[in-house]
Amino acid sequence: MTRASRPSLYGTLRRFHLSVALIAVFTAGTTLTGLGLTALRAYADHNLRLVARSIAYTVEAPIVFRDEAAAAETLSMIATGEDLTAVWIFDRDNQPVASWHRHGSSRFPALRQFVRDLLTSGPVDQPVFHQSQQVGSVRVVGDPVALLHFLLKGMLGLMACLLLTAVGAHYLSSRMLVHIIDPVRSLMRVAHAVRSERAFGQRVPPARIDELNALGEDFNVLLDELEAWQGQLQHENRSLAHRATHDSLTGLLNRAAFTEALDQAVRSAAAMGQRVAVLYLDSDDFKGINDRHGHAVGDAVLVGIAQRIRACLRETDRAARLGGDEFAVLLGTLRETDDAVLTAKRILAAMTEPFGTASGESIGATLSIGVAVYPVHARGGTALLHAADAAMYGAKRQSGATWRYAEAVAPA
């Protein structure tokens, strides 16, 4: 099943809560309707019996004296004001004395009969007594129209209440879902950002629900640990990358990194018609310094030489320790060829100051420098470095503590 075809947590909980609310409302509505019908039926039967007793008490005299006109008049006066469909008065021989029927009661007889059967238990027969002897009876049939109106009004009121209850339940359910879904979505958003973007700095906001808030706090603690671990890993990676490309003693580039930077600079200069230069530097008496003062002092002198070389360069220039007491400098984007010579002279001037040792001694460490400029002295990076190396040996044979140009290559 794909992610798009799976139902969301919000939709699942929403449907579940809506189903529960509808079932609860339907159950409550059915129960209240049943109770209402039962109560209304009992009320209608009780009211019909009261009316029948009232009529029986009123028509006692007309029945005794067999006054049919008086019985009919009395019956009409009472029945007209009550919810009745028909009333019959009988004598002791069950012979009719008078009767009354409501006008219009013959319309929709099937519906009236259904409602009457639903809301009443049927006609009510009430005996008529005179001096403790039964002299007749009254039969009363209720009018279902009034009860139907009352029932419809009650049903409308009940439906309105149930509708308001459903709307309220739906609103409260939605609010509760918000308190559940929002923290889950925040957790999903942060987890996705961490997985896809490595954004370990993001955090899950607090939640109102205790369990979800505890989950978010634990997730944030985990992110703290991951962020610390990532920072340590990045630091170790930077340290390893630095060690792979830099000399451990002086901090300058090593031979491999310098050669790569030189090749790239020559390719860029060839594409843009620019000049680059390489200075090859070598100590004139480093072996003697090691022999006289020891390797620790020799290492300190190498570090001092690297610092002075770096101080004479631009930010865009690159310096490297190629090995032992050999150094190299890459000068990029030269306006004039002689700019490389000016840099070599600055380095030579910086090296005239002797180095001090912990014991208070002064140690001189002069350099011989070979200068090679692309494309004057070579056509490639490796050839340019070799040309500067050869020029350096020429400067060393000449007198030391000086610089010398490389031999120019023949025009292509």
C-alpha positions in Angstrom: 0.0 0.0 0.0 1.4 3.4 -1.0 1.6 6.3 1.3 -1.0 8.2 -0.7 -3.5 5.3 -0.4 -3.1 5.0 3.4 -5.7 6.9 5.6 -4.3 9.7 7.7 -4.4 9.6 11.5 -6.5 12.8 11.5 -9.0 11.3 9.1 -9.2 8.0 10.9 -9.7 9.6 14.3 -12.2 12.0 12.8 -14.3 9.2 11.3 -14.1 7.2 14.5 -15.2 10.1 16.7 -17.9 11.1 14.2 -19.2 7.5 14.1 -19.2 7.4 17.9 -21.1 10.7 18.1 -23.7 9.6 15.5 -24.2 6.3 17.3 -24.6 8.1 20.7 -27.0 10.7 19.2 -29.0 8.0 17.4 -29.2 5.9 20.6 -30.1 8.9 22.7 -32.7 10.0 20.2 -34.3 6.5 19.9 -34.4 6.1 23.7 -35.9 9.6 24.3 -38.4 9.0 21.5 -39.5 5.7 23.0 -39.7 7.2 26.5 -41.6 10.2 25.2 -44.1 8.0 23.3 -44.6 5.9 26.4 -45.2 9.0 28.6 -47.4 10.6 26.0 -49.5 7.4 25.7 -49.9 7.2 29.5 -50.8 10.9 29.7 -53.4 10.5 26.8 -55.0 7.5 28.4 -55.2 9.2 31.8 -56.6 12.4 30.3 -59.2 10.4 28.3 -60.3 8.6 31.5 -60.7 11.9 33.4 -62.8 13.3 30.5 -64.9 10.1 30.5 -65.5 10.4 34.3 -66.4 14.0 34.0 -69.0 13.3 31.2 -70.4 10.3 33.2 -70.9 12.5 36.3 -72.6 15.2 34.2 -75.0 13.0 32.3 -76.1 11.0 35.3 -79.4 12.8 35.6 -80.4 12.8 31.9 -79.8 9.1 31.8 -81.9 8.4 34.9 -84.8 10.5 33.5 -84.2 9.3 29.9 -83.9 12.9 28.7 -82.1 12.5 25.4 -82.1 16.2 24.5 -80.6 17.2 27.7 -78.0 14.4 27.4 -77.1 15.5 23.9 -76.8 19.1 24.9 -74.7 18.4 27.9 -72.5 16.0 25.9 -72.0 18.6 23.2 -71.0 21.3 25.7 -68.3 19.1 27.3 -67.0 17.2 24.3 -66.5 20.3 22.1 -63.8 21.7 24.5 -61.9 18.4 24.8 -59.6 16.5 22.4 -62.2 13.9 21.5 -63.3 12.3 18.2 -66.6 10.7 19.3 -68.6 10.1 22.5 -71.6 7.7 23.1 -74.0 7.5 26.0 -75.8 4.2 26.7 -78.4 3.3 29.2 -78.4 0.3 31.5 -79.6 -1.9 28.7 -76.7 -0.7 26.5 -79.1 1.3 24.3 -77.8 4.6 22.9 -79.1 7.7 24.6 -77.0 10.4 22.9 -73.8 10.6 20.8 -71.4 13.3 19.6 -68.9 13.3 16.7 -66.4 16.0 15.9 -66.8 17.5 12.4 -63.9 16.6 10.0 -62.9 13.6 12.0 -63.7 11.4 9.0 -60.8 12.8 7.0 -57.7 10.5 6.7 -59.3 7.7 8.7 -56.4 5.3 8.2 -53.8 7.9 9.5 -56.0 8.8 12.4 -56.5 5.2 13.3 -52.7 4.6 13.2 -51.9 7.6 15.4 -54.8 6.7 17.7 -53.4 3.1 18.1 -49.9 4.5 18.6 -50.7 7.1 21.2 -53.7 5.6 23.0 -54.8 2.2 24.2 -58.2 2.6 22.6 -61.7 3.8 23.5 -62.5 4.3 27.2 -65.7 3.0 28.7 -66.8 4.6 31.9 -69.9 3.4 33.8 -72.5 5.9 35.1 -73.8 5.3 38.7 -76.8 6.6 40.5 -77.1 5.7 44.2 -74.4 3.1 43.8 -76.2 1.4 41.0 -75.1 1.5 37.3 -77.6 3.3 35.2 -75.6 3.5 32.0 -72.2 4.0 30.5 -70.1 6.5 28.4 -67.7 5.5 25.6 -65.1 8.1 24.7 -62.7 8.0 21.7 -59.8 10.4 21.8 -58.8 12.8 19.0 -55.3 11.9 17.8 -54.8 15.2 15.9 -53.9 17.2 19.0 -51.7 14.5 20.3 -50.0 14.3 16.8 -49.3 18.1 16.9 -47.9 17.7 20.4 -45.8 14.8 19.3 -44.5 16.6 16.2 -43.5 19.6 18.3 -41.8 17.4 20.8 -39.9 15.5 18.0 -38.8 18.8 16.4 -37.5 20.0 19.8 -35.8 16.7 20.3 -34.2 16.8 16.9 -33.0 20.3 17.5 -31.5 19.3 20.8 -29.9 16.2 19.3 -28.5 18.4 16.4 -27.0 20.9 18.8 -25.6 18.0 20.8 -24.1 16.5 17.6 -22.6 19.8 16.6 -21.2 20.4 20.1 -19.7 16.9 20.2 -18.2 17.3 16.7 -16.7 20.7 17.7 -15.2 19.2 20.9 -14.0 16.2 19.0 -12.3 18.5 16.5 -10.6 20.5 19.2 -9.4 17.3 20.9 -8.1 16.0 17.5 -6.2 19.3 17.1 -4.5 18.7 20.4 -3.5 15.2 19.3 -2.7 15.7 15.6 -0.7 19.0 15.8 2.0 17.5 18.1 2.1 14.4 15.9 2.5 16.5 12.8 5.2 18.6 14.5 7.0 15.4 15.3 6.7 14.2 11.7 7.9 17.6 10.3 11.0 17.6 12.6 11.8 13.9 11.9 11.5 14.5 8.1 13.7 17.6 8.3 16.3 15.6 10.3 16.2 12.7 7.9 16.2 14.6 4.6 18.1 17.8 5.5 20.1 16.7 8.5 18.5 19.7 10.4 19.5 18.5 13.9 18.9 22.0 15.3 15.1 21.7 15.0 13.0 20.9 18.0 9.4 19.7 18.7 7.3 22.4 20.4 5.5 21.5 23.7 2.2 19.8 23.6 -0.9 20.1 25.8 -1.4 16.4 26.2 1.0 14.9 28.8 1.9 11.7 26.9 2.5 13.6 23.6 4.5 16.3 25.5 6.7 13.5 27.1 7.2 12.0 23.7 8.3 15.3 22.2 10.7 16.0 25.1 12.3 12.5 24.7 12.6 13.2 20.9 14.2 16.6 21.6 16.7 14.9 24.0 17.5 12.4 21.3 18.0 15.3 18.8 20.4 17.0 21.4 22.4 13.8 21.5 22.4 13.5 17.7 23.3 17.1 17.2 26.3 16.7 19.6 27.3 13.5 17.9 27.0 15.3 14.5 29.1 18.2 15.7 31.8 15.8 17.0 31.7 13.8 13.8 32.0 17.0 11.7 34.9 18.2 13.9 36.7 14.8 13.4 36.0 14.9 9.7 37.5 18.4 9.4 40.4 17.3 11.5 41.0 14.2 9.3 40.6 16.3 6.2 43.1 18.9 7.5 45.5 16.1 8.4 45.2 14.6 5.0 46.0 17.9 3.2 48.3 19.7 5.7 51.7 19.2 7.3 51.3 18.2 10.9 54.3 20.3 12.1 53.9 23.6 10.4 50.2 23.6 9.4 51.1 24.4 5.8 49.8 22.3 2.8 51.5 19.0 2.2 53.0 18.0 -1.1 49.9 16.2 -2.4 47.5 19.1 -1.6 50.0 21.7 -3.0 50.4 19.7 -6.3 46.7 19.5 -6.7 46.2 23.2 -6.0 49.1 24.0 -8.5 47.5 21.9 -11.3 44.2 23.6 -10.8 45.7 27.1 -10.7 47.6 26.4 -14.0 44.5 25.1 -15.7 42.6 28.2 -14.6 45.4 30.5 -15.7 45.6 28.8 -19.1 41.8 29.2 -19.6 41.8 32.9 -18.7 45.2 33.9 -20.1 46.7 34.8 -16.7 50.0 34.2 -14.9 50.8 32.1 -11.8 54.1 31.6 -10.1 55.8 29.0 -7.9 58.5 29.8 -5.4 60.7 26.8 -4.3 62.4 27.5 -0.9 65.1 25.5 0.8 67.0 26.2 4.0 70.7 26.8 3.5 72.0 25.1 6.7 69.1 23.1 8.2 71.3 20.0 8.6 73.8 22.0 10.6 71.1 23.4 12.8 69.8 19.9 13.6 73.3 18.6 14.3 74.3 21.5 16.6 71.0 22.1 18.4 69.0 19.0 18.1 65.8 18.0 16.3 63.5 19.8 18.7 65.2 23.1 17.9 65.2 22.2 14.3 61.4 21.6 14.4 60.9 25.0 16.1 63.0 26.6 13.4 60.8 25.0 10.7 57.7 26.3 12.4 59.2 29.8 12.6 60.1 29.6 8.9 56.5 28.6 8.0 55.1 31.5 10.0 57.4 34.1 8.4 56.6 32.7 4.9 52.9 32.9 5.5 53.2 36.5 6.8 54.7 37.6 3.5 51.9 36.2 1.4 48.4 37.4 0.3 45.3 35.7 1.4 44.9 34.1 -2.0 48.4 32.7 -2.0 49.2 29.1 -0.9 52.2 27.9 1.1 53.3 24.3 1.6 56.0 22.2 3.2 57.1 19.7 0.6 59.2 17.7 3.1 62.2 18.2 5.4 63.4 21.8 5.0 61.8 22.4 1.6 58.9 24.8 1.1 56.9 26.0 -1.8 54.6 29.0 -2.5 51.9 29.3 -5.1 51.2 32.8 -6.2 48.0 33.2 -8.2 46.8 35.9 -10.6 50.0 37.9 -11.1 49.7 41.2 -12.9 53.4 41.3 -13.7 56.1 38.6 -13.7 58.3 40.6 -11.4 55.5 40.4 -8.7 56.8 36.9 -7.9 60.3 38.4 -7.4 58.9 41.0 -5.0 57.4 38.2 -2.9 60.7 36.3 -2.9 62.5 39.4 -1.7 60.0 40.0 1.1 60.5 36.4 2.3 64.3 36.8 2.2 64.1 40.0 4.1 61.9 38.3 6.8 64.5 35.6 7.2 67.4 37.9 8.0 66.1 38.1 11.6 67.6 35.1 13.6 65.4 32.7 15.5 65.6 32.6 19.3 65.7 29.4 21.3 64.5 28.5 24.8 68.1 28.6 26.0 68.5 32.2 24.7 70.6 31.3 21.7 70.1 33.0 18.3 69.9 30.8 15.2 70.1 32.1 11.7 68.2 30.2 9.0 68.5 31.7 5.5 66.7 30.4 2.5 67.5 29.9 -1.2 64.5 30.6 -3.5 63.8 29.5 -7.1 61.2 31.5 -9.0 59.2 30.0 -11.9 56.3 31.8 -13.7 53.6 30.2 -15.9 53.7 30.3 -18.9 57.2 31.9 -19.1 59.2 29.1 -17.5 56.9 26.1 -17.9 53.6 24.9 -19.6 52.2 22.7 -16.8 52.0 22.5 -13.0 54.5 19.7 -12.5 57.0 21.3 -15.0 56.6 24.6 -13.2 57.4 23.1 -9.8 60.5 21.3 -11.3 61.6 24.6 -12.9 61.4 26.4 -9.6 63.3 23.6 -7.9 66.1 23.8 -10.4 66.2 27.6 -10.0 66.5 27.1 -6.2 69.5 24.9 -6.6 71.0 27.5 -8.8 70.5 30.1 -6.1 72.0 27.8 -3.5 75.1 27.2 -5.7 75.4 30.9 -6.3 75.7 32.0 -2.7 72.6 31.1 -0.8 70.2 33.5 0.9 69.1 34.8 -2.5 66.6 34.1 -5.3 67.0 33.0 -8.9 64.7 32.8 -12.0 64.1 29.6 -13.7 65.2 29.1 -17.3 62.6 30.3 -19.8 61.0 27.6 -22.1 61.4 27.9 -25.8 58.3 29.3 -27.6 55.9 26.7 -28.8 
